[in-house]
Amino acid sequence: MLEKILSPETYSLLGNWAMSFCKNLIVAIVVYFIGRYIIKWLNKLITKMLKRSNVDPSLYSFLTSIVSVVSWLLLLIVIISILGIETSSFIALFASAGVAIGMALSGTLQNFAGGVMILLFKPYKVGDFIEAQGFMGTVKEIQIFNTIILTNDAQTIIIPNGVLSTGSMKNYSTEKYRRVDLDYRFAYGTDLDQVKSAIREIQSENPLICQGPVEDSPVVAEPWIGLTELGEAGVVVNTRTWCKGADYWTVYFYMNETVYQKLKERGFMFPHKVMDVNIVKQ
C-alpha cells in the first residue's frame, strides 16, 4: 500500500498539481495587485465625478464605500476562481446574504435611495422653506436617510427621505416671490367700491408689496381685489398681494392688522355668524 502511495505516478501527479497551483497562485497575486489598483482608481474617479456635480460630501463618501465593498467582493471571487476553488457556493452565499439583508433593511434602503435622489436632483436644499407630511419649516440638514427641518416655533422635525422623494411636497423657496392670499368678510349692503379703494390704499402704502410686474419674475402682478363669495354671514372679498418670499409673513400680518384697524375706523362692519335659539315651553 505504501509503495503505491510513494510510486512515481503519485510523485508525478503531486508535482503537476504543485506546479499548476504555483502558477495559479502567481496569477492570483498579480490579479490581486492589479485589482487593488483598479479599485483605488475607480474610487478616485467616482469621487471626482461626484464632487464636480456638487453632490453632498456625505453622499459621495457613502457611495464610494459601497463601490469599494462590491469591488473587493468581486475581486475575491475572481481570485478564488483562479485558484481552482468552486465559486458557485460563494456566489449563492453572497446572494442569500444580500436578499436577507435587503428584506431586513427594506425601509432603510428606501430612505437611502430617497436621500440619493434628493441629493442628486435637489428638489430642495438646506435653507429652503418647505411643507411636507403635515409639517412646515426650514430645511436644517439633509442626511442620507432623513431630512431635518426646523419649524417656526423652533421644533425639530425628522422626516424619512423615502416619503419625501415619493410623496407630495411644497417648496416655498423655489421662486423669489410669493403671493399672499387673504379673505375678508363684510356685511351685506357694504359699498364694495369703497372697500376696494381702502384696501388698495393699504397695499400701496407698504414698500414690501409689489405694485406691478417685476423683471426677474414672470408671475408677479399688481395687487388684485375681488368679490369671491356671497356667504351666509356676508360677502367675502379676496385680496392677492405679491411680495418677496422672505417678506411673506411680514406682509401677511401687516395686511390683516391694517385692514382690520383702518376699515373699522371708517365704519365698515366685519360680520360673524349668528345663531338664534328659541326655547319653546311645552
Backbone as JSON, one array per atom type, in Angstrom:
{
  "sequence": "MLEKILSPETYSLLGNWAMSFCKNLIVAIVVYFIGRYIIKWLNKLITKMLKRSNVDPSLYSFLTSIVSVVSWLLLLIVIISILGIETSSFIALFASAGVAIGMALSGTLQNFAGGVMILLFKPYKVGDFIEAQGFMGTVKEIQIFNTIILTNDAQTIIIPNGVLSTGSMKNYSTEKYRRVDLDYRFAYGTDLDQVKSAIREIQSENPLICQGPVEDSPVVAEPWIGLTELGEAGVVVNTRTWCKGADYWTVYFYMNETVYQKLKERGFMFPHKVMDVNIVKQ",
  "N": [[0.84, -1.21, 0.0], [1.93, 1.23, 0.85], [3.9, 1.43, -1.0], [2.46, 1.93, -3.31], [1.44, 4.44, -2.76], [3.74, 5.96, -2.63], [4.63, 5.82, -5.2], [6.11, 6.45, -8.5], [4.17, 7.57, -10.18], [2.45, 8.81, -8.41], [4.14, 10.79, -7.33], [4.52, 12.21, -9.64], [1.92, 13.18, -10.18], [1.52, 14.75, -7.92], [3.55, 16.6, -8.31], [2.76, 17.81, -10.69], [0.36, 18.94, -9.82], [1.31, 20.71, -7.89], [2.88, 22.41, -9.45], [0.89, 23.48, -11.1], [-0.71, 24.71, -9.17], [1.07, 26.58, -8.12], [1.48, 28.21, -10.36], [-1.15, 29.19, -10.69], [-1.37, 30.49, -8.26], [0.55, 32.51, -8.5], [-0.59, 33.94, -10.64], [-2.98, 34.7, -9.36], [-1.98, 36.38, -7.37], [-0.9, 38.44, -8.92], [-3.27, 39.32, -10.17], [-4.57, 40.2, -7.91], [-3.05, 42.47, -7.08], [-3.32, 44.08, -9.35], [-6.11, 44.34, -9.4], [-6.53, 45.65, -6.96], [-5.33, 48.11, -7.5], [-7.01, 49.0, -9.57], [-9.43, 49.25, -8.17], [-8.84, 51.34, -6.35], [-8.33, 53.38, -8.19], [-10.85, 53.54, -9.41], [-12.47, 54.37, -7.26], [-11.38, 56.93, -6.78], [-12.01, 58.14, -9.21], [-14.84, 58.11, -9.2], [-15.3, 59.69, -6.94], [-14.24, 62.18, -7.8], [-16.0, 62.74, -9.93], [-18.45, 62.98, -8.58], [-17.9, 65.13, -6.9], [-17.54, 67.16, -8.75], [-20.14, 67.39, -9.59], [-21.3, 68.72, -7.55], [-22.33, 67.27, -5.4], [-23.59, 66.28, -2.2], [-21.14, 65.91, 0.37], [-21.38, 63.78, 2.23], [-22.83, 61.97, 0.74], [-21.21, 61.17, -1.52], [-19.08, 59.99, -0.17], [-20.34, 57.85, 1.03], [-21.28, 56.43, -1.21], [-18.87, 55.79, -2.52], [-17.78, 54.06, -0.63], [-19.58, 51.92, -0.79], [-19.19, 51.11, -3.47], [-16.54, 50.32, -3.23], [-16.69, 48.12, -1.44], [-18.28, 46.29, -2.93], [-16.62, 45.96, -5.16], [-14.34, 44.76, -4.01], [-15.44, 42.35, -3.16], [-16.1, 41.17, -5.64], [-13.49, 40.96, -6.68], [-12.42, 39.15, -4.85], [-13.92, 36.84, -5.44], [-13.04, 36.37, -8.07], [-10.3, 35.8, -7.6], [-10.48, 33.49, -6.03], [-11.62, 31.8, -7.89], [-9.54, 31.65, -9.77], [-7.66, 30.22, -8.31], [-8.71, 27.74, -8.47], [-10.8, 26.94, -6.9], [-14.17, 26.05, -6.27], [-16.61, 28.4, -7.08], [-19.33, 28.73, -7.08], [-20.77, 28.13, -4.77], [-19.94, 30.18, -3.06], [-20.95, 32.41, -4.41], [-23.69, 31.87, -4.27], [-23.99, 32.02, -1.51], [-23.34, 34.73, -0.99], [-25.41, 35.91, -2.46], [-27.69, 35.01, -1.08], [-27.22, 36.16, 1.41], [-27.35, 38.83, 0.65], [-30.05, 39.08, -0.16], [-31.35, 38.53, 2.28], [-30.39, 40.63, 3.89], [-31.38, 42.78, 2.41], [-34.18, 42.42, 2.67], [-34.46, 42.74, 5.43], [-33.66, 45.34, 5.76], [-35.38, 46.89, 4.24], [-36.99, 49.23, 4.53], [-35.04, 51.04, 5.38], [-33.3, 51.0, 3.19], [-35.0, 52.09, 1.29], [-35.23, 54.69, 2.27], [-32.57, 55.44, 2.02], [-32.25, 55.33, -0.78], [-34.08, 57.34, -1.43], [-32.77, 59.51, -0.24], [-30.48, 59.65, -1.86], [-31.67, 60.34, -4.33], [-32.74, 62.84, -3.66], [-30.43, 64.33, -3.02], [-29.15, 64.27, -5.46], [-30.96, 65.31, -7.45], [-32.0, 67.52, -6.18], [-34.63, 68.69, -5.18], [-35.15, 70.32, -3.1], [-33.14, 72.33, -0.89], [-30.7, 72.93, 1.72], [-31.86, 75.4, 3.91], [-34.12, 76.08, 2.49], [-37.65, 76.76, 2.6], [-40.09, 74.55, 3.32], [-43.02, 72.44, 2.91], [-44.23, 69.44, 4.03], [-45.56, 66.18, 4.58], [-47.38, 67.04, 6.49], [-46.0, 68.91, 7.97], [-44.35, 72.07, 8.35], [-41.59, 74.02, 7.62], [-38.14, 75.22, 7.87], [-35.5, 73.84, 6.0], [-33.04, 72.25, 7.71], [-31.0, 70.35, 7.67], [-29.83, 67.9, 5.37], [-29.69, 64.59, 5.4], [-28.37, 61.24, 4.74], [-30.38, 59.35, 5.18], [-32.5, 60.74, 6.34], [-34.33, 63.88, 6.47], [-33.95, 66.92, 8.11], [-35.97, 69.35, 9.5], [-36.69, 72.67, 10.65], [-39.21, 74.07, 12.46], [-41.36, 77.02, 12.57], [-41.89, 77.52, 15.21], [-39.67, 76.62, 16.5], [-39.35, 73.81, 16.61], [-37.81, 70.7, 16.09], [-38.04, 68.63, 13.36], [-37.89, 65.39, 12.1], [-37.86, 63.82, 9.09], [-38.3, 60.92, 7.14], [-36.38, 60.23, 4.21], [-37.44, 58.62, 2.24], [-40.28, 58.93, 2.02], [-40.32, 61.6, 1.37], [-39.15, 61.7, -1.14], [-40.94, 60.35, -2.72], [-43.47, 61.31, -2.16], [-45.86, 64.07, -2.05], [-44.82, 67.5, -1.96], [-44.31, 70.84, -0.89], [-42.35, 73.49, -1.93], [-41.49, 76.47, -0.85], [-39.46, 78.17, -1.37], [-38.47, 78.08, -3.9], [-39.19, 79.95, -5.88], [-38.55, 83.47, -6.16], [-40.48, 85.27, -5.39], [-43.61, 85.44, -3.61], [-47.19, 84.93, -3.3], [-49.57, 86.53, -1.34], [-52.52, 85.46, -0.21], [-55.6, 86.52, 0.98], [-58.72, 86.56, 2.73], [-61.55, 88.63, 3.37], [-64.41, 89.33, 5.23], [-67.46, 91.05, 4.78], [-70.38, 92.92, 5.74], [-73.63, 92.47, 4.22], [-74.73, 94.89, 1.88], [-72.63, 96.59, 2.09], [-70.55, 99.05, 0.6], [-68.82, 98.06, -2.08], [-66.99, 99.29, -3.77], [-65.86, 101.28, -2.17], [-64.65, 99.65, -0.24], [-62.75, 98.26, -1.78], [-61.19, 100.43, -2.61], [-60.17, 101.35, -0.16], [-58.66, 99.12, 0.72], [-56.87, 98.89, -1.37], [-55.43, 101.23, -1.03], [-54.16, 100.67, 1.37], [-52.5, 98.58, 0.51], [-50.81, 99.94, -1.24], [-49.32, 101.53, 0.43], [-47.35, 100.07, 1.66], [-43.99, 99.37, 1.3], [-42.94, 96.85, 0.89], [-44.66, 95.44, -0.64], [-45.29, 94.35, -3.91], [-46.05, 96.49, -6.58], [-46.65, 95.99, -9.15], [-45.77, 94.15, -12.19], [-42.52, 92.54, -12.17], [-39.11, 92.44, -13.29], [-37.51, 90.11, -12.83], [-39.26, 88.02, -12.4], [-41.79, 86.18, -13.9], [-44.38, 85.83, -13.01], [-45.32, 87.66, -11.17], [-47.69, 90.14, -10.4], [-49.74, 93.14, -10.35], [-51.36, 94.17, -7.24], [-54.44, 92.5, -6.49], [-57.95, 92.71, -6.09], [-61.07, 91.32, -5.3], [-64.56, 90.28, -5.36], [-65.42, 87.23, -4.04], [-67.24, 85.49, -2.87], [-70.62, 84.99, -1.89], [-71.64, 84.74, 1.05], [-73.24, 83.13, 3.94], [-73.06, 84.77, 6.17], [-72.27, 87.17, 5.13], [-70.55, 89.09, 2.54], [-67.63, 87.98, 0.78], [-64.46, 89.24, 0.33], [-61.65, 88.89, -1.61], [-58.12, 89.24, -1.46], [-55.13, 89.54, -3.32], [-51.83, 89.63, -3.0], [-48.55, 90.4, -3.95], [-45.2, 89.67, -2.94], [-41.74, 89.56, -1.85], [-40.34, 86.34, -1.08], [-39.08, 86.18, 1.42], [-40.37, 88.17, 2.81], [-42.9, 87.33, 3.29], [-44.48, 86.59, 5.66], [-44.36, 88.95, 7.07], [-45.78, 90.75, 5.41], [-48.19, 89.37, 5.38], [-49.2, 89.52, 8.08], [-49.23, 92.28, 8.3], [-51.2, 93.06, 6.42], [-53.56, 91.87, 7.47], [-53.77, 93.05, 10.06], [-53.76, 95.84, 9.46], [-55.87, 96.19, 7.63], [-58.03, 95.45, 9.25], [-57.93, 97.42, 11.3], [-58.0, 99.99, 9.96], [-60.26, 99.85, 8.27], [-62.23, 99.37, 10.09], [-62.17, 101.78, 11.48], [-63.26, 103.4, 9.53], [-65.83, 102.69, 9.53], [-66.71, 100.29, 8.45], [-68.23, 97.1, 8.69], [-67.4, 94.01, 10.12], [-68.85, 91.11, 9.8], [-70.13, 88.26, 11.67], [-71.03, 84.85, 12.15], [-74.3, 84.27, 13.33], [-76.38, 82.69, 15.65], [-79.69, 81.95, 16.28], [-81.51, 80.97, 19.05], [-84.41, 79.47, 19.98], [-86.49, 78.87, 22.64], [-88.97, 76.75, 23.4], [-91.64, 76.34, 25.52], [-93.31, 73.56, 26.73]],
  "CA": [[0.0, 0.0, 0.0], [2.83, 2.37, 0.94], [4.63, 1.52, -2.26], [1.58, 2.56, -4.3], [1.32, 5.87, -2.43], [5.01, 6.61, -2.95], [5.01, 5.42, -6.55], [6.47, 7.58, -9.37], [2.96, 8.21, -10.71], [1.93, 9.73, -7.37], [5.02, 11.96, -7.31], [4.27, 13.0, -10.86], [0.65, 13.9, -10.0], [1.74, 15.81, -6.93], [4.37, 17.63, -8.92], [1.92, 18.57, -11.64], [-0.6, 19.76, -9.07], [2.05, 21.8, -7.25], [3.25, 23.37, -10.49], [-0.33, 24.18, -11.52], [-1.15, 25.58, -8.07], [2.0, 27.72, -8.04], [1.15, 29.12, -11.47], [-2.42, 29.87, -10.36], [-1.12, 31.4, -7.13], [1.23, 33.7, -9.03], [-1.6, 34.71, -11.39], [-3.91, 35.29, -8.39], [-1.29, 37.51, -6.71], [-0.86, 39.53, -9.91], [-4.64, 39.83, -10.31], [-4.89, 40.93, -6.67], [-2.44, 43.81, -7.1], [-3.97, 44.85, -10.42], [-7.47, 44.66, -8.95], [-6.47, 46.68, -5.91], [-5.05, 49.38, -8.17], [-8.22, 49.41, -10.29], [-10.43, 49.68, -7.18], [-8.45, 52.66, -5.87], [-8.54, 54.32, -9.3], [-12.29, 53.69, -9.6], [-12.98, 55.2, -6.16], [-10.96, 58.31, -7.02], [-12.76, 58.65, -10.35], [-16.22, 58.36, -8.76], [-15.27, 60.85, -6.03], [-14.07, 63.4, -8.61], [-17.23, 62.99, -10.69], [-19.49, 63.45, -7.67], [-17.52, 66.46, -6.43], [-17.83, 68.11, -9.84], [-21.6, 67.53, -9.67], [-21.74, 69.42, -6.32], [-23.11, 66.36, -4.57], [-23.29, 66.38, -0.78], [-19.98, 65.07, 0.73], [-21.81, 62.54, 2.89], [-23.33, 61.03, -0.26], [-20.18, 60.52, -2.31], [-18.29, 59.1, 0.69], [-21.12, 56.63, 1.22], [-21.3, 55.71, -2.48], [-17.55, 55.21, -2.77], [-17.6, 52.91, 0.25], [-20.37, 50.82, -1.35], [-18.48, 50.63, -4.66], [-15.33, 49.64, -2.77], [-17.06, 46.81, -0.88], [-18.71, 45.42, -4.03], [-15.44, 45.66, -5.99], [-13.49, 43.8, -3.3], [-16.12, 41.04, -3.21], [-15.89, 40.62, -6.99], [-12.08, 40.57, -6.79], [-12.24, 37.92, -4.06], [-14.49, 35.72, -6.2], [-12.14, 36.11, -9.2], [-9.07, 35.17, -7.09], [-10.84, 32.12, -5.63], [-11.82, 31.05, -9.14], [-8.21, 31.4, -10.36], [-7.0, 29.19, -7.51], [-9.32, 26.46, -8.75], [-11.84, 26.63, -5.91], [-15.52, 26.24, -6.81], [-17.15, 29.69, -6.61], [-20.8, 28.79, -7.11], [-21.28, 28.15, -3.39], [-19.7, 31.52, -2.51], [-21.9, 33.32, -5.04], [-25.01, 31.6, -3.67], [-23.97, 32.54, -0.14], [-23.43, 36.2, -1.05], [-26.75, 36.27, -2.93], [-28.63, 34.77, 0.01], [-26.99, 37.19, 2.42], [-27.86, 40.1, 0.11], [-31.52, 39.06, -0.09], [-31.75, 38.63, 3.69], [-30.12, 42.0, 4.35], [-32.32, 43.67, 1.72], [-35.51, 42.3, 3.27], [-34.42, 43.28, 6.78], [-33.44, 46.79, 5.7], [-36.15, 47.43, 3.11], [-37.35, 50.62, 4.8], [-33.81, 51.83, 5.42], [-32.82, 51.13, 1.82], [-35.88, 53.04, 0.62], [-34.83, 56.03, 2.71], [-31.27, 55.73, 1.41], [-32.49, 55.65, -2.19], [-34.7, 58.66, -1.45], [-31.74, 60.5, 0.04], [-29.65, 59.79, -3.05], [-32.44, 61.09, -5.32], [-32.87, 64.23, -3.21], [-29.14, 64.99, -3.13], [-28.78, 64.37, -6.86], [-31.87, 66.17, -8.22], [-32.16, 68.73, -5.38], [-35.94, 69.36, -5.16], [-35.0, 71.36, -2.08], [-31.78, 72.38, -0.35], [-30.63, 73.48, 3.07], [-32.28, 76.8, 3.94], [-35.42, 76.25, 1.84], [-38.84, 76.65, 3.44], [-40.9, 73.54, 2.66], [-44.15, 71.84, 3.62], [-44.32, 68.03, 3.65], [-46.01, 65.25, 5.61], [-48.1, 67.76, 7.52], [-45.11, 69.81, 8.7], [-43.87, 73.21, 7.59], [-40.43, 74.61, 8.28], [-36.92, 75.47, 7.11], [-34.62, 72.67, 5.95], [-31.83, 72.47, 8.51], [-29.96, 69.4, 7.27], [-30.24, 66.77, 4.52], [-28.84, 63.44, 5.66], [-28.54, 60.15, 3.8], [-31.64, 58.65, 5.42], [-33.54, 61.64, 6.84], [-34.21, 65.33, 6.32], [-34.29, 67.6, 9.36], [-36.5, 70.7, 9.29], [-36.93, 73.46, 11.86], [-40.46, 74.79, 12.3], [-41.32, 78.42, 13.01], [-41.91, 77.56, 16.68], [-38.42, 76.02, 16.97], [-39.42, 72.36, 16.79], [-37.01, 69.95, 15.12], [-38.81, 67.53, 12.78], [-37.08, 64.48, 11.29], [-38.73, 63.15, 8.11], [-37.55, 59.97, 6.31], [-36.23, 60.66, 2.82], [-38.24, 57.78, 1.35], [-41.58, 59.55, 1.78], [-40.1, 62.9, 0.75], [-38.81, 61.53, -2.55], [-42.07, 59.76, -3.45], [-44.72, 61.99, -1.83], [-46.03, 65.48, -2.45], [-44.1, 68.44, -1.13], [-44.31, 72.23, -1.33], [-41.11, 74.23, -1.7], [-41.84, 77.88, -0.95], [-38.26, 78.96, -1.64], [-38.03, 77.9, -5.28], [-39.35, 81.24, -6.55], [-38.13, 84.61, -5.35], [-41.66, 85.99, -4.91], [-44.78, 84.66, -3.2], [-48.43, 85.68, -3.28], [-50.3, 86.47, -0.08], [-53.96, 85.42, -0.46], [-56.36, 86.74, 2.21], [-60.16, 86.79, 2.58], [-62.17, 89.49, 4.37], [-65.87, 89.23, 5.14], [-68.16, 92.3, 5.09], [-71.84, 92.77, 5.82], [-74.39, 92.78, 3.01], [-75.03, 96.31, 1.78], [-71.39, 97.36, 2.12], [-70.12, 99.59, -0.68], [-67.62, 97.33, -2.46], [-66.01, 100.2, -4.35], [-65.13, 101.91, -1.07], [-63.81, 98.62, 0.37], [-61.61, 98.04, -2.66], [-60.34, 101.62, -2.58], [-59.47, 101.39, 1.13], [-57.65, 98.05, 0.75], [-55.82, 99.24, -2.35], [-54.62, 102.27, -0.4], [-53.31, 99.97, 2.34], [-51.49, 97.85, -0.24], [-49.86, 100.87, -1.87], [-48.51, 102.2, 1.46], [-46.29, 99.2, 2.16], [-42.95, 99.22, 0.26], [-42.63, 95.44, 0.69], [-45.64, 94.88, -1.56], [-45.04, 94.67, -5.32], [-47.14, 97.26, -7.14], [-46.82, 95.61, -10.55], [-44.82, 93.12, -12.64], [-41.1, 92.77, -11.95], [-38.33, 91.85, -14.38], [-36.94, 88.81, -12.52], [-40.28, 87.0, -12.15], [-42.87, 86.34, -14.88], [-45.7, 85.6, -12.43], [-45.73, 88.75, -10.29], [-48.63, 91.1, -10.99], [-50.17, 94.15, -9.39], [-52.33, 93.66, -6.27], [-55.77, 92.24, -7.03], [-59.03, 92.65, -5.09], [-62.32, 90.95, -5.95], [-65.6, 89.61, -4.59], [-65.31, 85.8, -4.35], [-68.27, 84.64, -2.27], [-71.79, 85.55, -1.22], [-71.82, 83.77, 2.12], [-74.39, 83.25, 4.84], [-72.89, 85.87, 7.12], [-71.81, 88.38, 4.46], [-69.82, 88.91, 1.28], [-66.21, 87.71, 1.01], [-63.57, 89.93, -0.59], [-60.34, 88.25, -1.65], [-57.0, 90.09, -1.88], [-53.94, 88.8, -3.75], [-50.74, 90.6, -2.89], [-47.25, 89.81, -4.22], [-44.06, 90.2, -2.21], [-40.62, 88.62, -1.82], [-40.6, 85.21, -0.2], [-38.6, 86.47, 2.77], [-41.27, 89.14, 3.45], [-44.26, 86.79, 3.23], [-45.21, 86.68, 6.92], [-44.46, 90.37, 7.42], [-46.9, 91.28, 4.64], [-49.4, 88.65, 5.81], [-49.72, 90.11, 9.31], [-49.5, 93.7, 8.03], [-52.49, 93.19, 5.75], [-54.65, 91.54, 8.39], [-53.89, 94.05, 11.12], [-54.06, 97.18, 8.93], [-57.22, 96.17, 7.07], [-58.99, 95.44, 10.36], [-57.93, 98.69, 12.03], [-58.39, 101.16, 9.16], [-61.63, 99.71, 7.78], [-63.12, 99.53, 11.25], [-62.23, 103.21, 11.75], [-64.09, 104.02, 8.51], [-67.22, 102.29, 9.73], [-67.06, 99.02, 7.83], [-68.56, 96.07, 9.67], [-66.95, 92.64, 9.86], [-69.9, 90.29, 10.42], [-69.83, 86.91, 12.1], [-72.21, 84.01, 12.15], [-75.18, 84.42, 14.49], [-77.34, 81.6, 15.77], [-80.85, 82.25, 17.13], [-82.01, 79.79, 19.76], [-85.75, 79.69, 20.51], [-86.88, 77.85, 23.62], [-90.44, 76.58, 23.43], [-92.1, 75.61, 26.69], [-94.46, 72.66, 26.47]],
  "C": [[0.87, 1.25, 0.0], [3.6, 2.56, -0.36], [3.79, 2.2, -3.34], [1.49, 4.07, -4.06], [2.58, 6.62, -2.84], [5.52, 6.24, -4.33], [5.37, 6.65, -7.38], [5.26, 8.29, -9.95], [2.39, 9.23, -9.7], [2.79, 10.98, -7.29], [4.79, 12.85, -8.53], [2.99, 13.81, -10.75], [0.8, 15.06, -9.01], [2.57, 16.95, -7.51], [3.58, 18.48, -9.89], [0.94, 19.48, -10.91], [0.1, 20.95, -8.44], [2.44, 22.86, -8.27], [2.03, 24.19, -10.92], [-0.8, 25.15, -10.44], [-0.23, 26.8, -7.96], [1.73, 28.72, -9.16], [-0.12, 29.91, -11.16], [-2.23, 30.87, -9.22], [-0.42, 32.67, -7.61], [0.26, 34.58, -9.81], [-2.56, 35.4, -10.43], [-3.29, 36.49, -7.69], [-1.22, 38.7, -7.66], [-2.23, 40.17, -10.08], [-5.04, 40.63, -9.08], [-4.34, 42.35, -6.71], [-3.06, 44.68, -8.2], [-5.38, 45.27, -10.01], [-7.49, 45.72, -7.88], [-6.2, 48.06, -6.5], [-6.3, 49.9, -8.89], [-9.28, 49.92, -9.33], [-10.11, 51.08, -6.66], [-8.69, 53.72, -6.96], [-10.02, 54.58, -9.52], [-12.9, 54.56, -8.51], [-12.61, 56.67, -6.35], [-11.76, 58.93, -8.16], [-14.19, 59.0, -9.96], [-16.27, 59.58, -7.84], [-15.12, 62.15, -6.8], [-15.34, 63.76, -9.36], [-18.33, 63.55, -9.79], [-19.18, 64.84, -7.14], [-17.81, 67.52, -7.49], [-19.31, 68.36, -9.98], [-22.18, 68.24, -8.45], [-22.66, 68.55, -5.46], [-22.67, 66.5, -3.12], [-22.13, 65.44, -0.43], [-20.35, 63.76, 1.39], [-22.3, 61.51, 1.88], [-22.18, 60.38, -1.01], [-19.25, 59.67, -1.45], [-19.01, 57.78, 0.91], [-21.12, 55.79, -0.06], [-19.95, 55.06, -2.78], [-17.28, 54.01, -1.87], [-18.37, 51.7, -0.26], [-19.67, 50.23, -2.58], [-17.23, 49.86, -4.26], [-15.64, 48.24, -2.25], [-17.45, 45.84, -1.99], [-17.51, 45.02, -4.9], [-14.54, 44.63, -5.31], [-14.13, 42.41, -3.28], [-15.94, 40.38, -4.58], [-14.44, 40.16, -7.19], [-11.81, 39.28, -6.02], [-12.76, 36.7, -4.81], [-13.59, 35.36, -7.39], [-10.88, 35.36, -8.74], [-9.35, 33.72, -6.68], [-11.01, 31.25, -6.86], [-10.49, 30.72, -9.79], [-7.49, 30.28, -9.62], [-7.64, 27.82, -7.69], [-10.39, 26.02, -7.77], [-13.2, 26.92, -6.51], [-16.15, 27.5, -6.2], [-18.66, 29.74, -6.56], [-21.39, 28.86, -5.71], [-21.09, 29.52, -2.76], [-20.7, 32.52, -3.1], [-23.29, 33.13, -4.47], [-25.09, 32.14, -2.26], [-24.09, 34.05, -0.12], [-24.83, 36.65, -1.5], [-27.79, 36.11, -1.82], [-28.47, 35.84, 1.09], [-27.52, 38.54, 1.94], [-29.37, 40.18, 0.17], [-31.99, 39.24, 1.34], [-31.54, 40.05, 4.22], [-31.09, 42.98, 3.71], [-33.71, 43.63, 2.32], [-35.54, 42.92, 4.67], [-34.32, 44.8, 6.78], [-34.21, 47.44, 4.57], [-36.52, 48.9, 3.32], [-36.13, 51.52, 4.8], [-33.26, 52.05, 4.02], [-33.69, 52.09, 1.01], [-35.52, 54.48, 0.99], [-33.49, 56.42, 2.12], [-31.43, 56.12, -0.06], [-33.14, 57.03, -2.33], [-33.7, 59.76, -1.18], [-30.83, 60.73, -1.15], [-30.37, 60.62, -4.11], [-32.54, 62.57, -4.94], [-31.54, 64.98, -3.4], [-28.69, 65.16, -4.57], [-29.63, 65.4, -7.61], [-32.25, 67.46, -7.48], [-33.54, 69.39, -5.53], [-36.01, 70.43, -4.08], [-33.57, 71.28, -1.56], [-31.83, 72.97, 1.05], [-30.95, 74.98, 3.02], [-33.61, 77.05, 3.27], [-36.55, 76.07, 2.84], [-39.82, 75.71, 2.72], [-42.07, 73.11, 3.54], [-44.31, 70.41, 3.11], [-44.75, 67.2, 4.85], [-46.68, 65.95, 6.79], [-47.26, 68.72, 8.34], [-44.6, 70.9, 7.76], [-42.69, 73.82, 8.33], [-39.26, 74.78, 7.32], [-36.02, 74.24, 7.16], [-33.32, 73.0, 6.66], [-30.69, 71.59, 8.05], [-30.56, 68.3, 6.41], [-29.25, 65.65, 4.73], [-29.12, 62.34, 4.64], [-29.91, 59.5, 3.94], [-32.79, 59.57, 5.81], [-33.25, 63.08, 6.44], [-34.71, 65.99, 7.61], [-34.76, 69.01, 9.03], [-36.76, 71.35, 10.64], [-38.18, 74.3, 11.64], [-40.34, 76.21, 12.83], [-41.37, 78.55, 14.53], [-40.76, 76.76, 17.28], [-38.55, 74.56, 17.36], [-38.59, 71.69, 15.69], [-37.8, 68.73, 14.67], [-37.88, 66.71, 11.89], [-38.02, 63.68, 10.39], [-37.89, 62.19, 7.28], [-37.51, 60.42, 4.85], [-37.07, 59.85, 1.85], [-39.57, 58.43, 1.0], [-41.43, 60.91, 1.12], [-39.83, 62.77, -0.74], [-39.97, 60.98, -3.37], [-43.38, 60.48, -3.2], [-44.74, 63.43, -2.32], [-45.33, 66.39, -1.45], [-44.21, 69.84, -1.74], [-42.98, 72.86, -0.95], [-41.41, 75.71, -1.94], [-40.65, 78.76, -1.32], [-37.77, 78.84, -3.08], [-38.09, 79.22, -6.05], [-39.0, 82.37, -5.59], [-39.33, 85.32, -4.71], [-42.78, 85.02, -4.54], [-46.01, 85.56, -3.18], [-49.14, 85.46, -1.96], [-51.79, 86.56, -0.39], [-54.71, 85.53, 0.86], [-57.82, 87.02, 1.87], [-60.66, 87.66, 3.73], [-63.68, 89.48, 4.14], [-66.5, 90.56, 5.58], [-69.66, 92.06, 5.05], [-72.47, 93.09, 4.48], [-74.79, 94.26, 3.03], [-73.81, 97.19, 1.82], [-71.02, 97.82, 0.71], [-68.79, 98.95, -1.08], [-66.55, 98.24, -3.07], [-65.19, 100.89, -3.27], [-64.2, 100.92, -0.37], [-62.56, 98.4, -0.47], [-60.64, 99.22, -2.62], [-59.52, 101.68, -1.29], [-58.37, 100.33, 1.19], [-56.51, 98.35, -0.21], [-54.9, 100.33, -1.78], [-53.66, 101.64, 0.62], [-52.17, 99.22, 1.63], [-50.42, 98.78, -0.81], [-48.94, 101.53, -0.85], [-47.34, 101.37, 1.93], [-45.24, 98.98, 1.07], [-42.57, 97.76, 0.0], [-43.55, 94.78, -0.33], [-45.32, 95.33, -2.98], [-46.27, 95.36, -5.91], [-47.4, 96.94, -8.6], [-45.82, 94.55, -10.92], [-43.37, 93.53, -12.39], [-40.32, 91.99, -13.01], [-37.87, 90.42, -14.09], [-37.97, 87.75, -12.15], [-41.45, 87.22, -13.11], [-44.28, 86.23, -14.28], [-46.21, 86.77, -11.58], [-46.62, 89.73, -11.05], [-49.0, 92.14, -9.93], [-51.18, 93.56, -8.42], [-53.72, 93.56, -6.87], [-56.76, 92.13, -5.88], [-60.31, 92.3, -5.82], [-63.27, 90.25, -5.01], [-65.61, 88.13, -5.0], [-66.45, 84.96, -3.79], [-69.41, 85.49, -1.69], [-72.19, 84.55, -0.14], [-73.04, 84.02, 2.98], [-74.28, 84.46, 5.74], [-72.37, 87.15, 6.47], [-71.07, 88.05, 3.18], [-68.33, 88.76, 1.6], [-65.4, 88.39, -0.09], [-62.19, 89.3, -0.48], [-59.28, 89.24, -2.13], [-55.81, 89.2, -2.23], [-52.8, 89.79, -3.89], [-49.41, 89.89, -3.07], [-46.17, 90.49, -3.4], [-42.91, 89.2, -2.32], [-40.89, 87.52, -0.79], [-40.18, 85.47, 1.24], [-39.53, 87.41, 3.53], [-42.7, 88.61, 3.58], [-45.02, 87.02, 4.54], [-45.34, 88.13, 7.39], [-45.65, 91.01, 6.71], [-48.22, 90.64, 5.08], [-50.01, 89.32, 7.05], [-50.02, 91.61, 9.13], [-50.87, 93.88, 7.4], [-53.64, 92.92, 6.71], [-54.86, 92.64, 9.43], [-54.35, 95.41, 10.58], [-55.46, 97.24, 8.34], [-58.26, 96.21, 8.2], [-59.07, 96.81, 11.03], [-58.5, 99.82, 11.19], [-59.84, 101.05, 8.65], [-62.63, 99.8, 8.91], [-63.27, 101.01, 11.6], [-63.15, 103.93, 10.76], [-65.54, 103.53, 8.56], [-67.63, 101.0, 9.05], [-67.23, 97.94, 8.9], [-68.03, 94.71, 9.2], [-67.93, 91.7, 10.55], [-69.37, 88.92, 10.85], [-71.13, 86.13, 12.13], [-72.99, 84.17, 13.46], [-76.18, 83.27, 14.5], [-78.44, 82.0, 16.74], [-81.37, 80.96, 17.74], [-83.35, 80.15, 20.36], [-86.14, 78.53, 21.42], [-88.4, 77.85, 23.73], [-90.81, 75.75, 24.66], [-93.34, 74.79, 26.34], [-95.54, 72.89, 27.53]]
}
